[in-house]
């Protein structure tokens, strides 16, 4: 009887030991998962870029304007982003659709406790993203045809669309975590990610917004607006009618009718906080870039 009690006590002790180890392992796994979830914001809560130069231009018979949307006042020359002066400090934020922006809210432990929606009336909105309206007009001599509007690929002379860090090649670079969205007719038609394959630690391809907020339903539709190392755009699986006529340009952003009222395009630019390239090391870096539109193809 005594031997049986001793065996029972030993077995109970072994079970308790295994249970304790299992609980400890589960706790460690939870802590590791939590660490991974909040790692970016923990190490990058001071990431910011203090200077940015940006030009927006058009090509061919496509004309562009800024403060005015009268066709007679437009040109194909570069338009400096006049609001860039507010980017004396631009902190990271996140977006799942290129329209609604979220900024991190930090806990006492210096980790993200939540993401807060940035409202249009927030006084510090311009510290997180830039927003500006541009107007495009297609002069086709009165033919009134419909054209696909695309982004022009870059070349060795930086004549197309690109983002790059000014005066530096060390990683991480701020241009790896740049995101830009294009809103037309109250809907975001594309999220542009330059240099999507330029880093081994950042997000690539269409993974422009790995956030803990709901991903957009048309997530895959953005893939053709990702640029490979500041050069050609990644081809998408859209129909031939949407593909660029010039190989290397982006697929269709939207359409425009020749001779019609100028098309309003709202552009937003931010540094994607959920991209691993957006680290403290990009603090005080400068970037410069250009967006160039083209009426790439006549579709009707």
N, C-alpha and C positions, 0 to 999 in steps of 0.2 A: 504493500500500500504506500509505504513511504517512497519507494522508488518511482511509483506511478505519479505521486505528487511532485517529485523532483523533475520528472520528465515534462509534466504539464507546466510547471513554473518556468522551465527552460524554454519550452515552446512559446509560452506567452511573451517571455522576454525577447525572443527572436522576432516574433511578429511585431512587437512594439518598436523594435529597432528598425525593421524594414519600413514600417509605417512612417516613423520619424524621418528616415532617409528620403522616402518618397515625397513627403511634405516639403523637406528642404530643397529637393531638386525642383519641385514645382514652383517654389518661391523664387529660386534662382532663375528659372525660365521666364517667369513673369517679369522679374526685374530686368532681364536681358531684353525682353520684348519691349518693355517700357522705355529702356534706354535707347533702343533702336528707333522707336517712334519719335522720341523727343531729341535725338542726338543732334540733328541739324540746328534746331533753334537754340540748343544749349551752347553750341560752340560758335554760332553765327549771329548772336543777337546784337552785335555792333557792326555787322557788315553794312557798308554803304558806299556809294560812289559819289564823288563830290563834283565831278565835271563831266558834261556830256555835250558833244556837238552832233547835230543831226540835220541833214538836208533831206527834203522830199522833192522829187523831180518827176517829170514825165518825158515821153519820147514820141517823136513823129508828129502826127496831127492831134495828139492828145494834150490838152492844155490844163494847167493847174492854177488854183488860186487859194488864198487863205482867208483873209478877213472879208472879202467880197466874193459873191458867187455870180457876178455878172460876167458873161463870156468875154466881153470887150476888155476886161481888166486882167485876163489870165495870160499866162505864158508857159513855155516849156522849161524855163530856167528853174534852177534850184530855189526852193523856198526854205529859208532857215526856220527851224522850229523856234518861234519867238518866245515860247514859254520855257525854253531850256534854262533860262536864267534862274528859275525857281528851284532847279535841281542842284542847289548848293549842297544839299544832302538828300539822297534818295535811298530810303531804307527798303529792305526786302518785304514783299508781301506775297500773297498767293491768290490764284484764281482757278476755277474749274471751267470757266466758259469765256474768258477774255473780256467780260463785261462787269461782273460783280467781283470786287476785290475784298480780300480779307487780310487783316494784320494780326500778328501774334500778340496774345496777352500772356505776360510772364508771371509765374508764381514767385514766391519768396525764395525758392530754390533755384531760380534763374532758368527754369524750364518752361515750356509752353503749357499753359493750363487750358487755353482755348484759342479759337480763331474768331476774331470779331469783324463783322461786316463793316466796311468803310462806307459810310453814307455820303451822298453827294454834298451835304452841307457841312461835313466835318472840316474843322479849321485846319487840321493837319493832313488833309487828303493829298495835297501836293508834295508831301514828304515821302509818299509811298508810290505814287504813279503819276505819269504825265498824260494829259488828254488834250487833244486838239482836233478841230474840224478842218478838213480840206475839201475843195470842190474840184471836180474833174469835168471837163467839157470836151466832146469829140467833134472836131470840125471835119466832116466828110463831104463838104461842098453841097449839102442839101440832099444827099442820097437817102438819109434816114435809116441806114442799115444798123444792125445790132452787132456789137463787138464784145469779145471776151477781154476783160482786163486782167493782166497778169503782172507779176513782179519780174523784173529783168535780172538775169543771172549776172554775177560779177565777173570781172576780168582782171588782168595784171595791172591795169591802170585805175582800178577802183571806179569804173564807170557805171556799174550796176548797183545792185542791192547788197549791202554788207554791213557788218558790225565788227569792229576790231578794237583792241586795247591800244591806247596811244602810248608809245614809248616803252613797251615792255613785252617780254615773251614768257616770263616765268608763270607757272601755273600755281593756283587757279587764277583764271582771268575773268573779269567781270562780263565780257561779251559772251562767255559760255552760258551764262544764266539769264541773258536778256530774253524777254518775251515781248511780242507786240501783237496787238489784235486790231482787226479791221471790222468796223461796224457799218453796215449799209442797210438802209430801210429798216432800222430798228432791230436788226439781227446781226450777230457776229458771224461773218462769213469765213474767217480764217484766223488762226493764231500762228504767228510767224516765229520760228525758232532758228536763228542763225547759228552756224557752227555746231550743229547738233551732234556731229561725230568728232568734235575737236578735243574731247576730254575722255579719259578713262574712268573718271569718278562721277561724272555728271550724268544726267538723263539723256537718252538718245531717242531718235525717231519720234514717234508720236507721244511719248511719255512726257509731255511738257508740264503736266500738273498732277503729280502724284500727291494728292492731298487727302485728308480725312473728311473732306466734304464731297458731296455727290458728284461723280464725273458726268460730263454732258453726254446725252444720248448719241450725238453725232461726233463722238470722239475721233473715230477713224477718218472722218472727212477732212481733218486738219493736216493729214500726213504730207500732202504735197507742198506745204508751205514751210517745210524744214529744209535748211540749206546745209550742204556738206562743206564744212570748213570754209565758209564764206565764198563758195564758188557756185556750183550747180545746185539746183533744187532736186530733192528726192521725188521721183515719179510716183504717182498714186495709182490706184486701181479704178479711177473714174472713167467715164465713157470717153470715146475719142473726141466728142464735141467739146469736152471740158479740158482736154489736154492742150498744152501749149504748142503752138506751131513751131516755135524755135526750141530745139532741144536744149535743155538746161534751164530755161525759164520755169517759173512756177506754173502750176495748173491754174485754171480760172479762179479768180477771186469773186468777181461779179460781172455783170454785163452793163453796157452803156449804149444808148441809142444816139447815133450821129445827129447833130443839130438840135437835140432835145435839151431841156433845162439841165443845167449842170448838176452832177450827181454829188451828193454830200457823203463824205467818208469820214467817220470818226476813228481816229487812231489813238490807241492807248499803249503806253510802254511801261514796263516794270521789270524788276529783277525777281525771278521766281524763287521764292524762299525755300521751296521743297526740292530744288535742284542742289545736289551735293557740291557743285562748284561754287555755290554762294556761301563762302566762308569768310571768316574775319580777315583773311589775307587780302581780300579785294578792297578792303577799307582804304579810302583816299585815292583809289585808282581813277584814271580818266579813260573814257571811251569815246569813239567817234563812229559815225555810221551814215548810211544813206539808204533811202528807199526810193526805188525808181519804178514807176508804173509804165505799162505799155499796152496799147490796144493790139493784142497779139494776133487775133484771128477774127475774120468776118464770119459770123455764123448764120446770118440771114439778110 
